[in-house]
Amino acid sequence: MITRMEKKRQRGNRQAWLKRMLMAAAFVLCFLYFIFSFGRLHYYNYLEQRNLAAVKEENKQLKQKAEMLRGEKKNFLDLDYLKDYARRKLFIMDKDEVPIRIINSPKEDVQSGGEKEETDKNER
């Protein structure tokens, strides 16, 4: 039979084993917590770096566009450039200029008109 002393010793061994298991479990949980915390921080850092790279690229493009616009601004100080720009983009003319409009030749109009009629017939 098992004596009282042996029972106490077995109970003590079980308690020591339980304490060691709880300590090991606590250590593993703390370790996992720190791993996931730092992993999450590194992931957020990665996302911020990627975002920063996109913003830097956009900033670079905007600086180039600003430089181009500064050059265009200098060109607008030249009166001849300004007149040419107004003619090309805004269709503004001087008082002495006569507007001339170039239209397609009658032959091209007939061909394009005939094609339109054929496409109208096909659509019906």
C-alpha positions as CSV (number, residue, x, y, z in Angstrom):
1,M,0.0,0.0,0.0
2,I,0.9,3.6,-0.5
3,T,1.9,5.5,2.5
4,R,0.9,8.9,3.5
5,M,4.4,10.3,2.6
6,E,4.3,8.8,-0.8
7,K,0.8,10.4,-1.5
8,K,2.1,13.8,-0.4
9,R,5.1,13.4,-2.6
10,Q,3.0,12.4,-5.6
11,R,0.6,15.3,-4.9
12,G,3.6,17.7,-4.7
13,N,5.0,16.3,-8.0
14,R,1.6,16.8,-9.7
15,Q,1.4,20.3,-8.4
16,A,5.0,21.1,-9.6
17,W,4.2,19.6,-13.0
18,L,1.0,21.7,-13.2
19,K,2.9,24.9,-12.2
20,R,5.5,24.1,-14.9
21,M,2.8,23.6,-17.5
22,L,1.0,26.8,-16.6
23,M,4.3,28.7,-16.7
24,A,5.1,27.2,-20.1
25,A,1.6,28.1,-21.4
26,A,1.9,31.6,-20.1
27,F,5.4,32.0,-21.8
28,V,4.0,30.7,-25.1
29,L,1.0,33.0,-24.9
30,C,3.2,36.0,-24.2
31,F,5.6,35.0,-27.0
32,L,2.7,34.7,-29.5
33,Y,1.3,38.0,-28.3
34,F,4.6,39.8,-29.0
35,I,5.1,38.1,-32.3
36,F,1.6,39.0,-33.6
37,S,1.9,42.6,-32.2
38,F,5.2,43.2,-33.9
39,G,4.1,41.5,-37.0
40,R,1.1,43.7,-37.2
41,L,3.3,46.8,-36.6
42,H,5.6,45.7,-39.4
43,Y,2.6,45.2,-41.7
44,Y,1.3,48.6,-41.0
45,N,4.7,50.1,-41.5
46,Y,4.8,48.3,-44.9
47,L,1.5,49.7,-45.9
48,E,2.6,53.2,-44.9
49,Q,5.8,52.9,-46.9
50,R,3.9,51.8,-49.9
51,N,1.5,54.7,-49.4
52,L,4.5,57.1,-49.0
53,A,6.0,55.9,-52.3
54,A,2.8,56.6,-54.1
55,V,2.5,60.1,-52.6
56,K,6.2,60.8,-53.5
57,E,5.5,59.7,-57.1
58,E,2.4,61.9,-57.3
59,N,4.4,64.8,-55.8
60,K,7.1,64.4,-58.4
61,Q,4.6,64.4,-61.2
62,L,2.9,67.5,-59.8
63,K,6.3,69.3,-59.5
64,Q,7.0,68.5,-63.2
65,K,3.6,69.8,-64.2
66,A,4.1,73.0,-62.1
67,E,7.5,73.5,-63.9
68,M,5.8,73.1,-67.3
69,L,3.1,75.6,-66.3
70,R,5.7,78.1,-65.2
71,G,7.3,77.9,-68.6
72,E,3.9,78.3,-70.3
73,K,3.3,81.3,-68.0
74,K,6.5,82.9,-69.3
75,N,5.4,82.2,-72.9
76,F,2.1,84.1,-72.3
77,L,4.1,87.2,-71.5
78,D,5.1,87.2,-75.2
79,L,2.4,89.0,-77.2
80,D,3.0,87.0,-80.4
81,Y,2.7,83.7,-78.6
82,L,-0.5,84.9,-76.9
83,K,-2.1,85.8,-80.2
84,D,-1.1,82.5,-81.8
85,Y,-2.5,80.6,-78.8
86,A,-5.8,82.6,-79.0
87,R,-6.1,81.7,-82.6
88,R,-5.4,78.0,-82.2
89,K,-7.2,77.2,-79.0
90,L,-9.9,79.9,-78.6
91,F,-10.5,80.8,-82.3
92,I,-10.1,84.5,-81.6
93,M,-9.0,86.7,-84.5
94,D,-7.8,90.3,-84.9
95,K,-10.2,92.9,-86.4
96,D,-8.3,92.8,-89.7
97,E,-8.4,89.1,-90.2
98,V,-10.9,87.3,-92.3
99,P,-12.2,83.9,-91.1
100,I,-11.8,81.2,-93.7
101,R,-13.4,77.8,-93.2
102,I,-12.2,74.8,-95.2
103,I,-14.8,72.3,-96.0
104,N,-14.6,68.9,-97.6
105,S,-14.7,68.8,-101.4
106,P,-18.1,68.1,-102.9
107,K,-16.8,64.7,-104.1
108,E,-16.0,63.7,-100.5
109,D,-19.4,65.0,-99.3
110,V,-21.2,62.9,-101.8
111,Q,-19.2,59.8,-100.8
112,S,-19.7,60.3,-97.1
113,G,-23.4,61.2,-97.7
114,G,-24.0,58.0,-99.7
115,E,-22.3,55.9,-96.9
116,K,-24.6,57.5,-94.3
117,E,-27.7,56.6,-96.3
118,E,-26.5,53.0,-96.7
119,T,-25.8,52.7,-93.0
120,D,-29.3,54.1,-92.2
121,K,-30.8,51.4,-94.5
122,N,-28.8,48.7,-92.7
123,E,-29.9,49.9,-89.3
124,R,-33.6,49.6,-90.2
